[in-house]
Amino acid sequence: MQNIKLFIELTRLNRPIGYMLLFWPCLWGLSIAYDFSSGLEIFYFYSFLFLMGSILMRSAGCIVNDIVDKNFDKKVERTKNRPIASGKISINLAIIYSISLCGLAFLVLINFNKFTILMAILSMPLAFTYPLMKRFTYWPQLFLGITFNYGLVLAWISINNSINLVPIIFYFGAIFWTLGYDTIYGYQDIKDDEIIGVKSTSIKFKNNPKIFISLCYLFFIVALITVGILMDFKIFYFITLIIIFLHLIIYQIKNLNVVDPSQCLKKFKSNNFLGLVVFINILIGKIF
């Protein structure tokens, strides 16, 4: 039981927000590509596959992140008790776990068409080099956005076996969404990060965080509007976009206090709700 508990802590399975933020873009891409008039069986099956893939790859990514950052994690109050940083799990065992999870994810991946499999494999370097970015650039959140939202493109390809402008615009908009919410998340550790010398957009824009995060979220909103136009969605889609706008700009940004870690975490976690709202909004656009 102790080993199971450590595995859950290592892979963050007890914190579903991580894999849900990876899963929502997959579901968005699947929803805009899928023809709901053809029945729901394939949609349900692919949604399940993308959920499993999100859980497995996020878990593997957490392990790689903790291996790479173990010396940093020891110096940060929030992360010093992580299994690898605290020495409760050896690096060799963690590598075995990570490889096993990637193997399971590959078994999920081979259920899709060849184009999806190829594009997913090509994204692997992004997934496993992201933890290194905080050492070299103030934009690790940008690399996270590129990685975390790639499933949107994969989901589109899994249905259409081709690519066009719609998923590309949606993908770039979602990157800015991640750039915004992960900047908020980064303010939890900003004091420790500055002391140990790692970089982030939270540090780069610490003097005007609301302006930067607002710009990120506005790019996301513009992308959603553009996708609605290109997909020829009806007026109901654009009306319900108001809910998304109010959540991002009013709830997440207006009252944001970046020196309060608990509030930053709360704002960050609210993006799980936002992911659901965007999904429902897409359904409204496609059905009504």
N, C-alpha and C positions, 0 to 999 in steps of 0.2 A: 504493500500500500504506500509506503514511503517513496519507493521508486516511481510509482504511478503519479503521486503528488508532485514529485520533482519534474517529471516529464511534462505534466500539465503546466507547471510554472515556466518551464523552459520554452515551451511552444506557445504560451499565452492562450491556451484553449479556454482558460477561465476568464478571458477578456475578449468576448466575441466582437467587440467594436472593430478590431483590426481586420479580421477576415470579412466582416460585413462591408467595410469600406472598400475592400478589394472586390467583393461580390457585386455590389450595386452597379458599377459601370458595366460589368458583364451582362447583368439583367437588362440594363438600359439598351445596350447594343443588340441583345437578342430581341427585345421588344420592338425596336424600330425596324428591324429586318424581317420579323416574322409575319406571315400572313395568317391572321387569326381565323379567317374564314375556312381554312383547311383543317381545322380541328386543333385540339390542344395537347395531344399526346406527345408530339415531338418537342413542343415548347416546355412541357413539364419535365421531360427527360433531360433535355439540354440544360434547363435551369438547375436540375439536381447535379448534373455533371460539373457545371461551372461553380456551384456551391462547394462541392467536394474538392475541386481543383483549388478554389480560393483558400479553403481551410488548410489543405495539405501544403500548398506553396507558401502561404503566410507563415505556417509553423516552421517549415524548413528555413525560410528567410529569417525568422526570429533567432533560430539557432546560429546561423551564419553571422548575423549581426552581433550576437553575444560572444561568439568566438573572437571576432575581429576587435570588438570593443571591450574585452574583459578588463584591460588595464584602466580604461576610462571609467567603466562602470563602477570600479572599486572606489573611485573618488567622488562619485555623485550620490547624494543622499537617497534619491529615489530608486537607484539601480544597484546599490552596493550589495544587496542581498540576493541578487539573481543567482541561479544555480551555478553558472560557470564562474562568475566573478567571485562568489563566495567559496568556490572550491568543492561544492557539493556534487557536481558532475564533472568528470574529466573531459578534456577536449576530444580525446579519442572516442569516447562513448558518444559525445555530442555529434561528432562527424558521422558515426554509424547511424544515429538517429536521422540526421539530415539526409543522408544518401537513401535511407529506407523510405523517407517521406517523398523524396523526389521520384523514387521508383514507383510508388503508389500513384503519384500524380501523373506519371507517364502512362500508366494503365488506364487512367481516366482520359487522357489526351487522345489515345489511339481510337477512341470512339467517334472522333470527328473526321472530316475530310482531310485529304493530304495537304491542301493549302493551309488549313488551320494548324495542322501539326507542324509544318515547316515554319510558319510565322511564330508559333509559340516557342519552338526551339531557338529561333534567332533572338528571342527576347531574354534568354537565360543570362547572358553576360550582364544585362542591365539589372536583373534581379539580385545578382550576387556581388556586384561591385558597388551598389548603392551605399552600404555601410562605410565604405572608404572615403566617400565624397566629403564628409564633414572635416576631413584633414586638409583638403586642398582648396575648397571653395566655400563661399558663403551661401551657395545655392544647393545644398543637399536636398532641400524640400522640392526643388524643381525636378531633380532626378527621381525622387520618390513619386512625384506626380506622373512622370513619363512611364515609370514601371507599374504603378498601382492601377492606372487606367487603361493599360494595354489590352486588358480583357474586353473592353468595349469593342475594339477593332476585331479581336478574335471571334467574338460572338457574332458580329455582323458577317464575317467571312464564313463562319460555320453554317450559316443559313444560305448565303448567296454565292459562296465560293468565288467571290470577286470583291473588289473594293471600289468605292466611289467617294464623292465629296462629302456626303452626309456623315458617315462615321468619322471621317478625318476632322471635320469641323467640331463634331461632338467630342472627340478625343482631346483636341487641343483645349476646348472649353473646360473639360473635366480636369485637365492638368492644372489649370488655374484654380479650380475648386480645391484640389489637394494642396496646392501651394499656399492657399489661404488658410485652410484649417490646420495644416501641419505647422504653419508659422505660429498660430495660436497655441498649439500643443507645445511648441518649443520654449515658450515663455515659462514653463514649469521649471526648467533646468538652466535658465539663462545665467544665473550667478555662478553655478558650478562650471558651466561650459566656458565662460569667460576665464575662469581661473585655470582650467586645465588646457585651454587653448584650442578647443574645437570651434568650428564655424557653423553658422546657420543664418537663415533669413531673419530669424527672431533677433539675433544680435545686430545684423546689418541694418535693420529698420527699427531698432529699439526706440529711437527718438520720435518716430511718426508711424507707429504700427497700424493705426486705424486707416490711414490714407493708403498704405500699401495693401492691406487686406481687402479694403473696399474695392480697389482697382482689380484685384484678383477675382473677386466675386462678381464684379460688373462684367468682366470678360466672360465669365461662366454664363451669366444671364444672357448676354448678347449671343453666345453660342446656342443656347436653348431656343432663343427667338429665331435665329437663322435656321436651325434644324427644323423648327415648326413650319417655317415658310417653304423650305425645300421639300418637306414631306407633305405639303399641302394639307396641314392639319386645320381643323375647323376652329372657330372663334373661342370655343370652350377651353381649348388648350392654352391660348394666350391669356385668357382671364385667370385661369388657375396658376399661371406663372407668378401672379401677384403674391401668392402665399409663399413661394420660394424666395422671391425678392425680399419680402418683409422678414422672413426668418433669417436670411443672411445679413441684411443690412441693419435691421432693428434689433433682433434678438442677439445675434452673434457679435455685432460690432459696436452698436451705439453705447451699450453699457459695459463693454469689455474693460476689465481691469487687469492689465498684464502683470501686475505685481502680486496678484492673488492666484497662486497655483491651482487651488481647488476650483475657482471660477473658470480658469483657462481649460481645465480638464472637462468641466461641465459643458462649456461651449463647444469644445472639440467633439465630445460624444454626441451632441445634438445632431451632428451630421449624419448619423445613422437614420434618424427620423427624416432628414432632408432627402437621403437616398430613396427612402420609401415614397416620399411625396413626388419626387421626380419620376419614379416608376409609374405611379398612379396617373401622373400628368400625361405621360406618354400613352398610356392605355386610353385615357380620355381623348387624346388627339387622334388615335387610330380607330377608335370605335364610334365616336360621336361625330 
